[in-house]
Amino acid sequence: MILRRKIISALIATGLISGTVYLGIQSGKDNRFVIWFGIASAIAAPVGLGLFTYAFRGSDREIIQQLAKVPEIERLIEQAKTQ
């Protein structure tokens, strides 16, 4: 379920960013697209980047589990506490 949600987020992000790039190209050819490119740059592109971040970011739980497998983590924690 989470994988499906991340795939859908990545696809929507690709569409939003591609649409923004397309509007940017069209605004160079025709001035009627300038306002739509500005709106897309202000709204659609940041939302798309946020969705990309959600889709490709590892969860904090996975990162903590990977760090727990490192054999010297306890030594590093003790060393950090003494410093």
PyMOL Python script that loads the backbone (N, CA, C, O; Angstrom):
from pymol import cmd

cmd.read_pdbstr("""\
ATOM      1  N   MET A   1       0.824  -1.193   0.000  1.00  0.00           N
ATOM      2  CA  MET A   1       0.000   0.000   0.000  1.00  0.00           C
ATOM      3  C   MET A   1       0.868   1.256   0.000  1.00  0.00           C
ATOM      4  O   MET A   1       0.594   2.215  -0.722  1.00  0.00           O
ATOM      5  N   ILE A   2       1.914   1.236   0.818  1.00  0.00           N
ATOM      6  CA  ILE A   2       2.800   2.406   0.879  1.00  0.00           C
ATOM      7  C   ILE A   2       3.574   2.534  -0.434  1.00  0.00           C
ATOM      8  O   ILE A   2       3.793   3.642  -0.924  1.00  0.00           O
ATOM      9  N   LEU A   3       3.985   1.399  -1.001  1.00  0.00           N
ATOM     10  CA  LEU A   3       4.725   1.436  -2.265  1.00  0.00           C
ATOM     11  C   LEU A   3       3.851   2.015  -3.374  1.00  0.00           C
ATOM     12  O   LEU A   3       4.328   2.804  -4.190  1.00  0.00           O
ATOM     13  N   ARG A   4       2.589   1.634  -3.409  1.00  0.00           N
ATOM     14  CA  ARG A   4       1.670   2.160  -4.410  1.00  0.00           C
ATOM     15  C   ARG A   4       1.519   3.668  -4.253  1.00  0.00           C
ATOM     16  O   ARG A   4       1.510   4.405  -5.238  1.00  0.00           O
ATOM     17  N   ARG A   5       1.402   4.114  -3.018  1.00  0.00           N
ATOM     18  CA  ARG A   5       1.259   5.549  -2.750  1.00  0.00           C
ATOM     19  C   ARG A   5       2.505   6.307  -3.194  1.00  0.00           C
ATOM     20  O   ARG A   5       2.403   7.413  -3.726  1.00  0.00           O
ATOM     21  N   LYS A   6       3.681   5.718  -2.980  1.00  0.00           N
ATOM     22  CA  LYS A   6       4.921   6.385  -3.388  1.00  0.00           C
ATOM     23  C   LYS A   6       5.063   6.414  -4.905  1.00  0.00           C
ATOM     24  O   LYS A   6       5.555   7.396  -5.460  1.00  0.00           O
ATOM     25  N   ILE A   7       4.642   5.356  -5.577  1.00  0.00           N
ATOM     26  CA  ILE A   7       4.702   5.337  -7.040  1.00  0.00           C
ATOM     27  C   ILE A   7       3.753   6.376  -7.617  1.00  0.00           C
ATOM     28  O   ILE A   7       4.116   7.103  -8.541  1.00  0.00           O
ATOM     29  N   ILE A   8       2.547   6.452  -7.083  1.00  0.00           N
ATOM     30  CA  ILE A   8       1.581   7.451  -7.556  1.00  0.00           C
ATOM     31  C   ILE A   8       2.105   8.860  -7.294  1.00  0.00           C
ATOM     32  O   ILE A   8       1.944   9.744  -8.135  1.00  0.00           O
ATOM     33  N   SER A   9       2.725   9.077  -6.146  1.00  0.00           N
ATOM     34  CA  SER A   9       3.303  10.392  -5.843  1.00  0.00           C
ATOM     35  C   SER A   9       4.398  10.753  -6.831  1.00  0.00           C
ATOM     36  O   SER A   9       4.484  11.899  -7.272  1.00  0.00           O
ATOM     37  N   ALA A  10       5.235   9.786  -7.181  1.00  0.00           N
ATOM     38  CA  ALA A  10       6.309  10.045  -8.141  1.00  0.00           C
ATOM     39  C   ALA A  10       5.742  10.372  -9.519  1.00  0.00           C
ATOM     40  O   ALA A  10       6.260  11.248 -10.211  1.00  0.00           O
ATOM     41  N   LEU A  11       4.691   9.681  -9.917  1.00  0.00           N
ATOM     42  CA  LEU A  11       4.074   9.956 -11.219  1.00  0.00           C
ATOM     43  C   LEU A  11       3.421  11.334 -11.252  1.00  0.00           C
ATOM     44  O   LEU A  11       3.567  12.065 -12.231  1.00  0.00           O
ATOM     45  N   ILE A  12       2.710  11.689 -10.202  1.00  0.00           N
ATOM     46  CA  ILE A  12       2.088  13.013 -10.138  1.00  0.00           C
ATOM     47  C   ILE A  12       3.168  14.097 -10.132  1.00  0.00           C
ATOM     48  O   ILE A  12       3.021  15.122 -10.798  1.00  0.00           O
ATOM     49  N   ALA A  13       4.248  13.875  -9.384  1.00  0.00           N
ATOM     50  CA  ALA A  13       5.344  14.847  -9.336  1.00  0.00           C
ATOM     51  C   ALA A  13       5.959  15.034 -10.718  1.00  0.00           C
ATOM     52  O   ALA A  13       6.262  16.156 -11.124  1.00  0.00           O
ATOM     53  N   THR A  14       6.141  13.936 -11.434  1.00  0.00           N
ATOM     54  CA  THR A  14       6.699  14.023 -12.785  1.00  0.00           C
ATOM     55  C   THR A  14       5.778  14.843 -13.686  1.00  0.00           C
ATOM     56  O   THR A  14       6.246  15.663 -14.475  1.00  0.00           O
ATOM     57  N   GLY A  15       4.478  14.623 -13.567  1.00  0.00           N
ATOM     58  CA  GLY A  15       3.526  15.393 -14.370  1.00  0.00           C
ATOM     59  C   GLY A  15       3.539  16.869 -14.040  1.00  0.00           C
ATOM     60  O   GLY A  15       3.508  17.708 -14.940  1.00  0.00           O
ATOM     61  N   LEU A  16       3.585  17.199 -12.749  1.00  0.00           N
ATOM     62  CA  LEU A  16       3.583  18.610 -12.348  1.00  0.00           C
ATOM     63  C   LEU A  16       4.840  19.333 -12.823  1.00  0.00           C
ATOM     64  O   LEU A  16       4.770  20.449 -13.337  1.00  0.00           O
ATOM     65  N   ILE A  17       5.978  18.690 -12.646  1.00  0.00           N
ATOM     66  CA  ILE A  17       7.232  19.338 -13.054  1.00  0.00           C
ATOM     67  C   ILE A  17       7.340  19.398 -14.573  1.00  0.00           C
ATOM     68  O   ILE A  17       7.808  20.396 -15.121  1.00  0.00           O
ATOM     69  N   SER A  18       6.909  18.336 -15.259  1.00  0.00           N
ATOM     70  CA  SER A  18       6.921  18.354 -16.726  1.00  0.00           C
ATOM     71  C   SER A  18       5.986  19.436 -17.261  1.00  0.00           C
ATOM     72  O   SER A  18       6.316  20.128 -18.224  1.00  0.00           O
ATOM     73  N   GLY A  19       4.830  19.578 -16.638  1.00  0.00           N
ATOM     74  CA  GLY A  19       3.901  20.626 -17.055  1.00  0.00           C
ATOM     75  C   GLY A  19       4.479  22.012 -16.869  1.00  0.00           C
ATOM     76  O   GLY A  19       4.271  22.897 -17.699  1.00  0.00           O
ATOM     77  N   THR A  20       5.200  22.201 -15.789  1.00  0.00           N
ATOM     78  CA  THR A  20       5.831  23.501 -15.546  1.00  0.00           C
ATOM     79  C   THR A  20       6.900  23.793 -16.598  1.00  0.00           C
ATOM     80  O   THR A  20       6.995  24.912 -17.101  1.00  0.00           O
ATOM     81  N   VAL A  21       7.703  22.777 -16.926  1.00  0.00           N
ATOM     82  CA  VAL A  21       8.737  22.952 -17.962  1.00  0.00           C
ATOM     83  C   VAL A  21       8.079  23.239 -19.311  1.00  0.00           C
ATOM     84  O   VAL A  21       8.531  24.108 -20.057  1.00  0.00           O
ATOM     85  N   TYR A  22       7.020  22.510 -19.617  1.00  0.00           N
ATOM     86  CA  TYR A  22       6.307  22.729 -20.879  1.00  0.00           C
ATOM     87  C   TYR A  22       5.773  24.160 -20.961  1.00  0.00           C
ATOM     88  O   TYR A  22       5.918  24.825 -21.987  1.00  0.00           O
ATOM     89  N   LEU A  23       5.157  24.627 -19.880  1.00  0.00           N
ATOM     90  CA  LEU A  23       4.648  25.995 -19.879  1.00  0.00           C
ATOM     91  C   LEU A  23       5.774  27.011 -20.002  1.00  0.00           C
ATOM     92  O   LEU A  23       5.594  28.062 -20.617  1.00  0.00           O
ATOM     93  N   GLY A  24       6.927  26.712 -19.429  1.00  0.00           N
ATOM     94  CA  GLY A  24       8.075  27.602 -19.575  1.00  0.00           C
ATOM     95  C   GLY A  24       8.539  27.699 -21.019  1.00  0.00           C
ATOM     96  O   GLY A  24       8.875  28.778 -21.507  1.00  0.00           O
ATOM     97  N   ILE A  25       8.552  26.557 -21.694  1.00  0.00           N
ATOM     98  CA  ILE A  25       8.940  26.558 -23.111  1.00  0.00           C
ATOM     99  C   ILE A  25       7.911  27.310 -23.941  1.00  0.00           C
ATOM    100  O   ILE A  25       8.267  28.101 -24.815  1.00  0.00           O
ATOM    101  N   GLN A  26       6.638  27.063 -23.667  1.00  0.00           N
ATOM    102  CA  GLN A  26       5.578  27.729 -24.423  1.00  0.00           C
ATOM    103  C   GLN A  26       5.551  29.233 -24.158  1.00  0.00           C
ATOM    104  O   GLN A  26       5.224  30.015 -25.052  1.00  0.00           O
ATOM    105  N   SER A  27       5.891  29.639 -22.938  1.00  0.00           N
ATOM    106  CA  SER A  27       5.876  31.072 -22.634  1.00  0.00           C
ATOM    107  C   SER A  27       6.977  31.815 -23.384  1.00  0.00           C
ATOM    108  O   SER A  27       6.862  33.017 -23.622  1.00  0.00           O
ATOM    109  N   GLY A  28       8.034  31.113 -23.755  1.00  0.00           N
ATOM    110  CA  GLY A  28       9.067  31.736 -24.578  1.00  0.00           C
ATOM    111  C   GLY A  28       8.599  31.977 -26.004  1.00  0.00           C
ATOM    112  O   GLY A  28       9.081  32.884 -26.682  1.00  0.00           O
ATOM    113  N   LYS A  29       7.662  31.161 -26.449  1.00  0.00           N
ATOM    114  CA  LYS A  29       7.143  31.294 -27.812  1.00  0.00           C
ATOM    115  C   LYS A  29       5.929  32.223 -27.893  1.00  0.00           C
ATOM    116  O   LYS A  29       5.756  32.953 -28.869  1.00  0.00           O
ATOM    117  N   ASP A  30       5.101  32.184 -26.859  1.00  0.00           N
ATOM    118  CA  ASP A  30       3.842  32.932 -26.888  1.00  0.00           C
ATOM    119  C   ASP A  30       3.611  33.563 -25.515  1.00  0.00           C
ATOM    120  O   ASP A  30       3.647  32.869 -24.499  1.00  0.00           O
ATOM    121  N   ASN A  31       3.380  34.853 -25.484  1.00  0.00           N
ATOM    122  CA  ASN A  31       3.233  35.570 -24.220  1.00  0.00           C
ATOM    123  C   ASN A  31       1.981  35.182 -23.443  1.00  0.00           C
ATOM    124  O   ASN A  31       1.891  35.479 -22.252  1.00  0.00           O
ATOM    125  N   ARG A  32       1.019  34.531 -24.075  1.00  0.00           N
ATOM    126  CA  ARG A  32      -0.195  34.132 -23.364  1.00  0.00           C
ATOM    127  C   ARG A  32       0.089  33.094 -22.276  1.00  0.00           C
ATOM    128  O   ARG A  32      -0.703  32.945 -21.345  1.00  0.00           O
ATOM    129  N   PHE A  33       1.189  32.390 -22.382  1.00  0.00           N
ATOM    130  CA  PHE A  33       1.504  31.338 -21.422  1.00  0.00           C
ATOM    131  C   PHE A  33       2.316  31.826 -20.225  1.00  0.00           C
ATOM    132  O   PHE A  33       2.563  31.057 -19.295  1.00  0.00           O
ATOM    133  N   VAL A  34       2.728  33.075 -20.235  1.00  0.00           N
ATOM    134  CA  VAL A  34       3.594  33.594 -19.168  1.00  0.00           C
ATOM    135  C   VAL A  34       2.891  33.529 -17.814  1.00  0.00           C
ATOM    136  O   VAL A  34       3.495  33.100 -16.830  1.00  0.00           O
ATOM    137  N   ILE A  35       1.644  33.940 -17.749  1.00  0.00           N
ATOM    138  CA  ILE A  35       0.931  33.922 -16.466  1.00  0.00           C
ATOM    139  C   ILE A  35       0.754  32.496 -15.962  1.00  0.00           C
ATOM    140  O   ILE A  35       0.877  32.239 -14.764  1.00  0.00           O
ATOM    141  N   TRP A  36       0.463  31.559 -16.880  1.00  0.00           N
ATOM    142  CA  TRP A  36       0.284  30.158 -16.470  1.00  0.00           C
ATOM    143  C   TRP A  36       1.602  29.544 -16.021  1.00  0.00           C
ATOM    144  O   TRP A  36       1.637  28.721 -15.106  1.00  0.00           O
ATOM    145  N   PHE A  37       2.689  29.956 -16.678  1.00  0.00           N
ATOM    146  CA  PHE A  37       4.005  29.486 -16.248  1.00  0.00           C
ATOM    147  C   PHE A  37       4.328  30.032 -14.862  1.00  0.00           C
ATOM    148  O   PHE A  37       4.888  29.311 -14.036  1.00  0.00           O
ATOM    149  N   GLY A  38       3.992  31.274 -14.595  1.00  0.00           N
ATOM    150  CA  GLY A  38       4.241  31.859 -13.278  1.00  0.00           C
ATOM    151  C   GLY A  38       3.458  31.152 -12.185  1.00  0.00           C
ATOM    152  O   GLY A  38       3.985  30.882 -11.105  1.00  0.00           O
ATOM    153  N   ILE A  39       2.192  30.853 -12.471  1.00  0.00           N
ATOM    154  CA  ILE A  39       1.377  30.135 -11.487  1.00  0.00           C
ATOM    155  C   ILE A  39       1.918  28.728 -11.258  1.00  0.00           C
ATOM    156  O   ILE A  39       1.998  28.259 -10.122  1.00  0.00           O
ATOM    157  N   ALA A  40       2.284  28.067 -12.340  1.00  0.00           N
ATOM    158  CA  ALA A  40       2.832  26.708 -12.205  1.00  0.00           C
ATOM    159  C   ALA A  40       4.152  26.722 -11.442  1.00  0.00           C
ATOM    160  O   ALA A  40       4.419  25.826 -10.641  1.00  0.00           O
ATOM    161  N   SER A  41       4.970  27.730 -11.687  1.00  0.00           N
ATOM    162  CA  SER A  41       6.253  27.822 -10.976  1.00  0.00           C
ATOM    163  C   SER A  41       6.057  28.071  -9.494  1.00  0.00           C
ATOM    164  O   SER A  41       6.845  27.606  -8.670  1.00  0.00           O
ATOM    165  N   ALA A  42       5.020  28.795  -9.158  1.00  0.00           N
ATOM    166  CA  ALA A  42       4.774  29.132  -7.757  1.00  0.00           C
ATOM    167  C   ALA A  42       4.048  28.026  -7.003  1.00  0.00           C
ATOM    168  O   ALA A  42       4.222  27.887  -5.792  1.00  0.00           O
ATOM    169  N   ILE A  43       3.242  27.244  -7.698  1.00  0.00           N
ATOM    170  CA  ILE A  43       2.406  26.257  -7.006  1.00  0.00           C
ATOM    171  C   ILE A  43       2.761  24.827  -7.395  1.00  0.00           C
ATOM    172  O   ILE A  43       3.081  24.010  -6.531  1.00  0.00           O
ATOM    173  N   ALA A  44       2.707  24.520  -8.688  1.00  0.00           N
ATOM    174  CA  ALA A  44       2.840  23.134  -9.129  1.00  0.00           C
ATOM    175  C   ALA A  44       4.257  22.586  -8.934  1.00  0.00           C
ATOM    176  O   ALA A  44       4.418  21.447  -8.497  1.00  0.00           O
ATOM    177  N   ALA A  45       5.273  23.372  -9.246  1.00  0.00           N
ATOM    178  CA  ALA A  45       6.642  22.870  -9.122  1.00  0.00           C
ATOM    179  C   ALA A  45       7.016  22.561  -7.669  1.00  0.00           C
ATOM    180  O   ALA A  45       7.579  21.494  -7.421  1.00  0.00           O
ATOM    181  N   PRO A  46       6.736  23.433  -6.702  1.00  0.00           N
ATOM    182  CA  PRO A  46       7.065  23.070  -5.313  1.00  0.00           C
ATOM    183  C   PRO A  46       6.287  21.849  -4.806  1.00  0.00           C
ATOM    184  O   PRO A  46       6.818  21.034  -4.052  1.00  0.00           O
ATOM    185  N   VAL A  47       5.033  21.736  -5.226  1.00  0.00           N
ATOM    186  CA  VAL A  47       4.258  20.551  -4.833  1.00  0.00           C
ATOM    187  C   VAL A  47       4.882  19.306  -5.452  1.00  0.00           C
ATOM    188  O   VAL A  47       4.988  18.270  -4.794  1.00  0.00           O
ATOM    189  N   GLY A  48       5.290  19.401  -6.702  1.00  0.00           N
ATOM    190  CA  GLY A  48       5.946  18.278  -7.369  1.00  0.00           C
ATOM    191  C   GLY A  48       7.239  17.882  -6.684  1.00  0.00           C
ATOM    192  O   GLY A  48       7.518  16.695  -6.514  1.00  0.00           O
ATOM    193  N   LEU A  49       8.031  18.869  -6.288  1.00  0.00           N
ATOM    194  CA  LEU A  49       9.278  18.560  -5.582  1.00  0.00           C
ATOM    195  C   LEU A  49       9.004  17.916  -4.227  1.00  0.00           C
ATOM    196  O   LEU A  49       9.728  17.016  -3.803  1.00  0.00           O
ATOM    197  N   GLY A  50       7.963  18.377  -3.556  1.00  0.00           N
ATOM    198  CA  GLY A  50       7.580  17.763  -2.280  1.00  0.00           C
ATOM    199  C   GLY A  50       7.139  16.320  -2.464  1.00  0.00           C
ATOM    200  O   GLY A  50       7.464  15.458  -1.648  1.00  0.00           O
ATOM    201  N   LEU A  51       6.403  16.058  -3.528  1.00  0.00           N
ATOM    202  CA  LEU A  51       5.979  14.687  -3.801  1.00  0.00           C
ATOM    203  C   LEU A  51       7.162  13.799  -4.153  1.00  0.00           C
ATOM    204  O   LEU A  51       7.201  12.634  -3.756  1.00  0.00           O
ATOM    205  N   PHE A  52       8.140  14.339  -4.903  1.00  0.00           N
ATOM    206  CA  PHE A  52       9.360  13.570  -5.179  1.00  0.00           C
ATOM    207  C   PHE A  52      10.086  13.237  -3.882  1.00  0.00           C
ATOM    208  O   PHE A  52      10.559  12.115  -3.698  1.00  0.00           O
ATOM    209  N   THR A  53      10.170  14.199  -2.997  1.00  0.00           N
ATOM    210  CA  THR A  53      10.829  13.962  -1.709  1.00  0.00           C
ATOM    211  C   THR A  53      10.120  12.863  -0.941  1.00  0.00           C
ATOM    212  O   THR A  53      10.769  11.984  -0.373  1.00  0.00           O
ATOM    213  N   TYR A  54       8.799  12.901  -0.916  1.00  0.00           N
ATOM    214  CA  TYR A  54       8.034  11.856  -0.225  1.00  0.00           C
ATOM    215  C   TYR A  54       8.253  10.496  -0.879  1.00  0.00           C
ATOM    216  O   TYR A  54       8.401   9.488  -0.187  1.00  0.00           O
ATOM    217  N   ALA A  55       8.274  10.466  -2.203  1.00  0.00           N
ATOM    218  CA  ALA A  55       8.360   9.187  -2.914  1.00  0.00           C
ATOM    219  C   ALA A  55       9.724   8.519  -2.758  1.00  0.00           C
ATOM    220  O   ALA A  55       9.802   7.293  -2.687  1.00  0.00           O
ATOM    221  N   PHE A  56      10.789   9.298  -2.704  1.00  0.00           N
ATOM    222  CA  PHE A  56      12.127   8.707  -2.714  1.00  0.00           C
ATOM    223  C   PHE A  56      12.861   8.780  -1.387  1.00  0.00           C
ATOM    224  O   PHE A  56      13.996   8.315  -1.282  1.00  0.00           O
ATOM    225  N   ARG A  57      12.241   9.349  -0.388  1.00  0.00           N
ATOM    226  CA  ARG A  57      12.882   9.438   0.926  1.00  0.00           C
ATOM    227  C   ARG A  57      12.646   8.140   1.686  1.00  0.00           C
ATOM    228  O   ARG A  57      11.534   7.612   1.711  1.00  0.00           O
ATOM    229  N   GLY A  58      13.704   7.637   2.300  1.00  0.00           N
ATOM    230  CA  GLY A  58      13.549   6.463   3.148  1.00  0.00           C
ATOM    231  C   GLY A  58      12.915   6.868   4.465  1.00  0.00           C
ATOM    232  O   GLY A  58      13.103   7.991   4.934  1.00  0.00           O
ATOM    233  N   SER A  59      12.182   5.974   5.047  1.00  0.00           N
ATOM    234  CA  SER A  59      11.541   6.320   6.312  1.00  0.00           C
ATOM    235  C   SER A  59      12.576   6.370   7.426  1.00  0.00           C
ATOM    236  O   SER A  59      13.621   5.723   7.350  1.00  0.00           O
ATOM    237  N   ASP A  60      12.276   7.137   8.449  1.00  0.00           N
ATOM    238  CA  ASP A  60      13.194   7.257   9.581  1.00  0.00           C
ATOM    239  C   ASP A  60      13.363   5.922  10.286  1.00  0.00           C
ATOM    240  O   ASP A  60      14.445   5.618  10.787  1.00  0.00           O
ATOM    241  N   ARG A  61      12.320   5.135  10.329  1.00  0.00           N
ATOM    242  CA  ARG A  61      12.388   3.832  10.978  1.00  0.00           C
ATOM    243  C   ARG A  61      13.391   2.920  10.265  1.00  0.00           C
ATOM    244  O   ARG A  61      14.158   2.211  10.916  1.00  0.00           O
ATOM    245  N   GLU A  62      13.385   2.939   8.927  1.00  0.00           N
ATOM    246  CA  GLU A  62      14.333   2.124   8.171  1.00  0.00           C
ATOM    247  C   GLU A  62      15.765   2.565   8.428  1.00  0.00           C
ATOM    248  O   GLU A  62      16.658   1.728   8.567  1.00  0.00           O
ATOM    249  N   ILE A  63      15.987   3.856   8.490  1.00  0.00           N
ATOM    250  CA  ILE A  63      17.336   4.379   8.725  1.00  0.00           C
ATOM    251  C   ILE A  63      17.825   3.981  10.108  1.00  0.00           C
ATOM    252  O   ILE A  63      18.978   3.579  10.265  1.00  0.00           O
ATOM    253  N   ILE A  64      16.969   4.089  11.108  1.00  0.00           N
ATOM    254  CA  ILE A  64      17.355   3.719  12.470  1.00  0.00           C
ATOM    255  C   ILE A  64      17.651   2.228  12.547  1.00  0.00           C
ATOM    256  O   ILE A  64      18.595   1.827  13.228  1.00  0.00           O
ATOM    257  N   GLN A  65      16.866   1.399  11.865  1.00  0.00           N
ATOM    258  CA  GLN A  65      17.123  -0.035  11.874  1.00  0.00           C
ATOM    259  C   GLN A  65      18.452  -0.365  11.202  1.00  0.00           C
ATOM    260  O   GLN A  65      19.166  -1.258  11.657  1.00  0.00           O
ATOM    261  N   GLN A  66      18.788   0.336  10.140  1.00  0.00           N
ATOM    262  CA  GLN A  66      20.071   0.108   9.477  1.00  0.00           C
ATOM    263  C   GLN A  66      21.223   0.547  10.366  1.00  0.00           C
ATOM    264  O   GLN A  66      22.256  -0.120  10.419  1.00  0.00           O
ATOM    265  N   LEU A  67      21.054   1.661  11.062  1.00  0.00           N
ATOM    266  CA  LEU A  67      22.107   2.117  11.965  1.00  0.00           C
ATOM    267  C   LEU A  67      22.277   1.177  13.148  1.00  0.00           C
ATOM    268  O   LEU A  67      23.387   1.023  13.657  1.00  0.00           O
ATOM    269  N   ALA A  68      21.207   0.555  13.588  1.00  0.00           N
ATOM    270  CA  ALA A  68      21.291  -0.366  14.716  1.00  0.00           C
ATOM    271  C   ALA A  68      22.095  -1.607  14.366  1.00  0.00           C
ATOM    272  O   ALA A  68      22.604  -2.285  15.259  1.00  0.00           O
ATOM    273  N   LYS A  69      22.214  -1.909  13.099  1.00  0.00           N
ATOM    274  CA  LYS A  69      22.973  -3.076  12.665  1.00  0.00           C
ATOM    275  C   LYS A  69      24.478  -2.814  12.623  1.00  0.00           C
ATOM    276  O   LYS A  69      25.262  -3.755  12.504  1.00  0.00           O
ATOM    277  N   VAL A  70      24.881  -1.574  12.717  1.00  0.00           N
ATOM    278  CA  VAL A  70      26.303  -1.236  12.683  1.00  0.00           C
ATOM    279  C   VAL A  70      26.942  -1.689  13.998  1.00  0.00           C
ATOM    280  O   VAL A  70      26.483  -1.285  15.067  1.00  0.00           O
ATOM    281  N   PRO A  71      27.989  -2.517  13.946  1.00  0.00           N
ATOM    282  CA  PRO A  71      28.548  -3.086  15.178  1.00  0.00           C
ATOM    283  C   PRO A  71      29.206  -2.058  16.102  1.00  0.00           C
ATOM    284  O   PRO A  71      29.232  -2.256  17.316  1.00  0.00           O
ATOM    285  N   GLU A  72      29.722  -0.995  15.563  1.00  0.00           N
ATOM    286  CA  GLU A  72      30.433  -0.043  16.408  1.00  0.00           C
ATOM    287  C   GLU A  72      29.559   1.113  16.869  1.00  0.00           C
ATOM    288  O   GLU A  72      30.076   2.093  17.405  1.00  0.00           O
ATOM    289  N   ILE A  73      28.259   1.023  16.676  1.00  0.00           N
ATOM    290  CA  ILE A  73      27.370   2.131  17.042  1.00  0.00           C
ATOM    291  C   ILE A  73      27.391   2.394  18.538  1.00  0.00           C
ATOM    292  O   ILE A  73      27.352   3.549  18.962  1.00  0.00           O
ATOM    293  N   GLU A  74      27.453   1.345  19.341  1.00  0.00           N
ATOM    294  CA  GLU A  74      27.472   1.540  20.791  1.00  0.00           C
ATOM    295  C   GLU A  74      28.746   2.261  21.232  1.00  0.00           C
ATOM    296  O   GLU A  74      28.708   3.122  22.111  1.00  0.00           O
ATOM    297  N   ARG A  75      29.861   1.905  20.622  1.00  0.00           N
ATOM    298  CA  ARG A  75      31.116   2.574  20.940  1.00  0.00           C
ATOM    299  C   ARG A  75      31.048   4.046  20.560  1.00  0.00           C
ATOM    300  O   ARG A  75      31.533   4.901  21.301  1.00  0.00           O
ATOM    301  N   LEU A  76      30.458   4.346  19.423  1.00  0.00           N
ATOM    302  CA  LEU A  76      30.332   5.732  18.974  1.00  0.00           C
ATOM    303  C   LEU A  76      29.393   6.534  19.893  1.00  0.00           C
ATOM    304  O   LEU A  76      29.634   7.708  20.176  1.00  0.00           O
ATOM    305  N   ILE A  77      28.334   5.880  20.345  1.00  0.00           N
ATOM    306  CA  ILE A  77      27.400   6.560  21.262  1.00  0.00           C
ATOM    307  C   ILE A  77      28.111   6.870  22.570  1.00  0.00           C
ATOM    308  O   ILE A  77      27.976   7.974  23.097  1.00  0.00           O
ATOM    309  N   GLU A  78      28.860   5.922  23.099  1.00  0.00           N
ATOM    310  CA  GLU A  78      29.596   6.158  24.350  1.00  0.00           C
ATOM    311  C   GLU A  78      30.645   7.241  24.169  1.00  0.00           C
ATOM    312  O   GLU A  78      30.833   8.080  25.050  1.00  0.00           O
ATOM    313  N   GLN A  79      31.317   7.228  23.054  1.00  0.00           N
ATOM    314  CA  GLN A  79      32.323   8.237  22.783  1.00  0.00           C
ATOM    315  C   GLN A  79      31.682   9.620  22.693  1.00  0.00           C
ATOM    316  O   GLN A  79      32.260  10.601  23.163  1.00  0.00           O
ATOM    317  N   ALA A  80      30.506   9.706  22.101  1.00  0.00           N
ATOM    318  CA  ALA A  80      29.823  10.993  22.002  1.00  0.00           C
ATOM    319  C   ALA A  80      29.362  11.489  23.356  1.00  0.00           C
ATOM    320  O   ALA A  80      29.360  12.694  23.609  1.00  0.00           O
ATOM    321  N   LYS A  81      28.970  10.570  24.236  1.00  0.00           N
ATOM    322  CA  LYS A  81      28.519  10.955  25.572  1.00  0.00           C
ATOM    323  C   LYS A  81      29.671  11.494  26.413  1.00  0.00           C
ATOM    324  O   LYS A  81      29.475  12.409  27.212  1.00  0.00           O
ATOM    325  N   THR A  82      30.862  10.941  26.244  1.00  0.00           N
ATOM    326  CA  THR A  82      32.009  11.384  27.052  1.00  0.00           C
ATOM    327  C   THR A  82      32.615  12.690  26.554  1.00  0.00           C
ATOM    328  O   THR A  82      33.338  13.352  27.298  1.00  0.00           O
ATOM    329  N   GLN A  83      32.345  13.061  25.349  1.00  0.00           N
ATOM    330  CA  GLN A  83      32.937  14.294  24.803  1.00  0.00           C
ATOM    331  C   GLN A  83      32.120  15.465  25.111  1.00  0.00           C
ATOM    332  O   GLN A  83      32.472  16.581  24.728  1.00  0.00           O
TER     333      GLN A  83
END
""", "prot")
cmd.dss("prot")
cmd.show_as("cartoon", "prot")
cmd.util.cbc("prot")
cmd.orient("prot")
